[in-house]
Amino acid sequence: MQTHAANVGPGITEVEVAQGPEMRRAERAGSAGSAGSAVPRRGGWLGALGLSGWVALGGIALGGLSLGAIGCGPPPARAPNAVRLLDERRAIEVIRRAMTQEGTQPAPAREVKLLSTGAMVQVDVGVQGHDYGVVYVTQEDADKLGVAIPPANRQEEKLRLVRAGEDGETRLVLLYQTNYRYDDLVGEEHEQTTITAERQLTRDVQDFVTHARTRKFR
């Protein structure tokens, strides 16, 4: 499916929602370098060693370094944690809760026809009194719909927004399951928690609702 993008607002295109918290740049704290140090004089017992002594000590040091290098190599790289995707049932609960927190009333699921391709999609959570809604695109959904919907956005990219209905005035945000991941590990090995995935989903839903209000979606 060819996607034609048209600007509809600052950072917003027709098929993409630009809402979302901007990535904050990490502050880089530079540390001041030392003013320098004097070169020590080779005196006393070090000077008395002479050239041969220095060579001997150098050999011992190098030998120790070689042995240390053999016995103390870098640890093997750890494989990344296996991750799971936030399942559809739990995701819908999170979406409904996010809408309520944003001051809207969730509406039951319904099917609509996409304007661009005529494919039928299920709006998993609608909004009472409005036509716009949220589609949680599972991997199974994505495989079934294929090119009828835009490809999944990466997490740092804009959310996908599509039109549906006979007149194209029904706006739907596509939230792809592959963007909400977590692992099952605990403690220091835990890299991505369920809470983190649910918070990201909550933010995306609330950003869409705010965008819909601002743009006065039907």
N, C-alpha and C positions, 0 to 999 in steps of 0.2 A: 504494500500500500504506500503510495507516495504521500508524504506529509508536507503541506504547504504552511509555512509559519508566517504569521503577520503580527506585528507589534500591536498590542492593545493597551499597553501601559508600561511604566518604568520597569524594565526587567521582565516583562511578561509577553509571551507569544500566544498565538491562538491555540496551539496544542500543548503548551507548557505553562504551568503555574509557577510564577517566580517567588511565591510566598515561601517563607521559611527563614529561620534564624540564620543570619550571615555567620560565616565562619569567622571566629575571632582570631586575629593573628597573635601568636605567642610572642610575648615580649622577650627580647634577647638581652640578657644582662651581661655586659662585657666586663671582664675583670682587668684591672690595671696591671701591667707587667712590672716586674721588679726593676729597680734602678740599676742593677748590675752588681757584681762582686769582684773583689780583687783576686788576681791569680796567685795562689799560694807559692811561696818560694820553696824550692827543693833543698831543704837543709837538714841538719841533724843526722839521725840514723838513716833517713831516706837518701840523703846525699852520699852517705858513706857506702852505700851499696854499690855505687858505680854502675857502669853500663851492663856488666854481666849480671849483676843482681837484679836490675830492672828487667832484663830479658827473662831471667828465671821466674821472677814473680809474674811477669806477663804470661808465661807459659802455663803456670799454675792457674791463673785467673781464667785464661781461655779454656783450659781443660775443664775447669769447674763449670764454666758457662755452657760448654758443649754437653756435659753430662746433664746439666739442669734442663737444657733445651730438649734432650731426648726424653727425660722423665716427666716433663711438665708441659705437654702440648695443650693447645686449646681444647675445651670440652666439645664433644660432638654436637652439631646443631640439632635442636629439638624440633620435631615435626609440629606443625600448627595443630591446634585443638580441632577435633571434629565438631562441627556445628549442626544445629537443628534449625528449622524454620518455624516461625510462629504459626501454629495451626489455625485454620480458618475459624473454628468455633470460638477460640479465645480471642482472636483478632476482632471478631464482630463485637464481642463484649467490650473490648477496649475502645472500639470506634464509637459505640453507643454512649459509653461513659464520657468520652472526650467531647461529644456533641452536647451532652447535658451540661458539662462543665463550662462549655462555651455559650450556654444560654439558649440552646435550640432543643426542640423535641424530636427525638429519632422517630422515623417512620418505618413501617414494615418493608421487607424486600419486595422487589417487583422486577419484571423484565421489560427492557426497552430495546428499540432498534437503533443501532448506530447510523448516523446520517451519512457518513462517508462510504461505508461498505455494505450496509443493510444487515450486518450480523446482529444477532440477538445477544444481549449481555444482561446479567442479573445485577441490579443495583442492590448491594448487600444491606446498606443502611441509607434510607432517604431522610428527608427533613420535612417535618409537618408543615403544610402550607406552602411548600416550594417544590419545584421539579428537580432541582439539583441533588446530587447524592454521591455516595462513595462506593466504588467497586474494589473489593479486595481480590486481586488477581493471583490465584494460586498457580503453582507450576502446572497443574492439570488444566486449569483454565487457559493459561498461556499456550500450552501445546494444542489445545482444541481450537482456539481462536486464530492462532498463527498470525498471518499478516493483516488480519482484520483489525488489530489494535497496534498501537505503536510499541516498539521494543521497550523493555524495562529500562528505566533510568538508573544510573548509578546513584549512590547515596549523596554525592556532592552535586548532583545535577538537579535541574528543576523537575517538579512533579508533572506528570502527564495529565493533560486535560483534553477531553474529547466531547463532541457534540452528539446528541441523540434526539429522537423524536422526529415527527414529520417535518417540523419547521426548523429543527436544529437548535432550538432554544433551551433544551435540557442539557445542562453541563454536568459532566461526570469526571471525578478525579480517579485515576487508576493508581492504586497503591499496590505495588508488586511484592508478593510474599518474600521474594529473594532478598529484599532490603531489610528484613527484620529477622535477624539471626541471633542465636545464643548457643552456648555450649553447656554441657552437663557437669563440668568439673567444679571443684570447690577449692577454697584457699588460694594460695599463690598461683596455682595453675589455671585459675578461673580468669578468662580473658573477656568474654562477652556474656553478660547476665541476661536473664529473662526480663528483669526490670528495665535494663537499658533498651532492649528491643521494644518493650511496651511504651516506654517514654518517647521513643522516636516516633512510633506510630501515633501516639497521642498528639505530639507536636504537629505532625503532618496533617492530621484531620483538622485540628484547630486552625492551622494556617489556611487550609482550604475554605473553611467556614468563614473566616475573616475576609478572605479574598472574595468569596461569593457575595457577602454583604456589601463590600466596598464597590464591587462591580454591578451590584443590584441584579444578580441572577434571578431568573423567574422561579 
